[in-house]
Amino acid sequence: MSDQPANRWDQRYDHPRYYYGEAPNAFLATHLPALPPGTLLCLAEGEGRNAVHAASLGHRVLAIDSSAVGRRKALDLAARCGVALDYRCADVVADDWALDPWHGRPWDAIALCFAHLEPADAAAMHARAAASLRPDGLLLLNSFSKAQLGRPSGGPPRLEWLHDLAELKTQFPGLVWEHAIEREVELAEGAGHRGLAMVIEMIGRRA
Ligand SMILES: C[S@@+](CC[C@H](N)C(=O)[O-])C[C@H]1O[C@@H](n2cnc3c(N)ncnc32)[C@H](O)[C@@H]1O
């Protein structure tokens, strides 16, 4: 279970501005347009910037996050953008999201954008994400690497919550990596992610 309880995120999000901005994460904005419209699960989706963008591209999107304030703001953003969005306020560790809620089928794609959990929970979530993709389905992940520790540009202040590329590659059984790198990027995502940061980018396809 997260040691960042919902109320801490609710407090962070309880402001008219969006803490990570309203624009999608640059990695997802780059790669989502290449996906044929389909079902997309956004785990730990916060205020909904990526989910709303994906919906605008024609995807049928379910966002899940434990923050009720995040949910309210995501649905508000979706309404302002004129797109449909399903958003479940739930703990991604305990919730059952193996199948899409509309057809009861494994997902065409799953997005993890800065979803940093306690290590055992993260490993379990990653394995479940891999198992919840249909054959040929895609996993898109963008997160902070361990080299981000101590940088002021965002991310959890605990080494064990940050990601290691080699370890991540082992945590999604059945995925073939089409893109898996660690690199330095300039983040400009609201007030929450700003400045030079060490991130991991991964795109994996279910065999
Ligand atoms: C760094 S924010 C990223 C939000 C969003 N993905 C984005 O990039 O804008 C991390 C999010 O994880 C959510 N979160 C943390 N632990 C969670 C859990 N166990 N279940 C559901 N959501 C969780 C928080 O509520 C928060 O919205």
The ligand as an SDF file (V2000), in Angstrom:
LIG
                    3D

 27 29  0  0  0  0  0  0  0  0999 V2000
    3.2250   11.5100   -9.2650 C   0  0  0  0  0  0  0  0  0  0  0  0
    1.4440   11.3630   -9.3080 S   0  0  0  0  0  0  0  0  0  0  0  0
    1.2190   10.9770  -11.0440 C   0  0  0  0  0  0  0  0  0  0  0  0
   -0.1550   11.2970  -11.5390 C   0  0  0  0  0  0  0  0  0  0  0  0
   -0.3590   11.0880  -13.0350 C   0  0  0  0  0  0  0  0  0  0  0  0
   -0.0230    9.7400  -13.4620 N   0  0  0  0  0  0  0  0  0  0  0  0
    0.4210   12.1040  -13.8460 C   0  0  0  0  0  0  0  0  0  0  0  0
    1.4810   11.7560  -14.3730 O   0  0  0  0  0  0  0  0  0  0  0  0
   -0.0370   13.2580  -13.9280 O   0  0  0  0  0  0  0  0  0  0  0  0
    1.2110    9.7900   -8.5090 C   0  0  0  0  0  0  0  0  0  0  0  0
   -0.2600    9.3820   -8.3500 C   0  0  0  0  0  0  0  0  0  0  0  0
   -0.2900    8.0700   -7.8000 O   0  0  0  0  0  0  0  0  0  0  0  0
   -1.4580    7.9700   -7.0140 C   0  0  0  0  0  0  0  0  0  0  0  0
   -1.2950    6.8090   -6.1260 N   0  0  0  0  0  0  0  0  0  0  0  0
   -0.2680    6.5470   -5.2720 C   0  0  0  0  0  0  0  0  0  0  0  0
   -0.4520    5.3640   -4.6650 N   0  0  0  0  0  0  0  0  0  0  0  0
   -1.6320    4.8700   -5.1510 C   0  0  0  0  0  0  0  0  0  0  0  0
   -2.3710    3.6870   -4.9120 C   0  0  0  0  0  0  0  0  0  0  0  0
   -1.9370    2.7470   -4.0570 N   0  0  0  0  0  0  0  0  0  0  0  0
   -3.5420    3.5160   -5.5630 N   0  0  0  0  0  0  0  0  0  0  0  0
   -4.0040    4.4500   -6.4210 C   0  0  0  0  0  0  0  0  0  0  0  0
   -3.3460    5.5930   -6.7020 N   0  0  0  0  0  0  0  0  0  0  0  0
   -2.1690    5.8000   -6.0690 C   0  0  0  0  0  0  0  0  0  0  0  0
   -1.5620    9.2990   -6.3060 C   0  0  0  0  0  0  0  0  0  0  0  0
   -2.8600    9.5610   -5.8320 O   0  0  0  0  0  0  0  0  0  0  0  0
   -1.0840   10.2470   -7.4140 C   0  0  0  0  0  0  0  0  0  0  0  0
   -2.1930   10.7760   -8.1010 O   0  0  0  0  0  0  0  0  0  0  0  0
  1  2  1  0
  2  3  1  0
  2 10  1  0
  3  4  1  0
  4  5  1  0
  5  6  1  0
  5  7  1  0
  7  8  2  0
  7  9  1  0
 10 11  1  0
 11 12  1  0
 11 26  1  0
 12 13  1  0
 13 14  1  0
 13 24  1  0
 14 15  1  0
 14 23  1  0
 15 16  2  0
 16 17  1  0
 17 18  1  0
 17 23  2  0
 18 19  1  0
 18 20  2  0
 20 21  1  0
 21 22  2  0
 22 23  1  0
 24 25  1  0
 24 26  1  0
 26 27  1  0
M  CHG  2   2   1   9  -1
M  END
$$$$
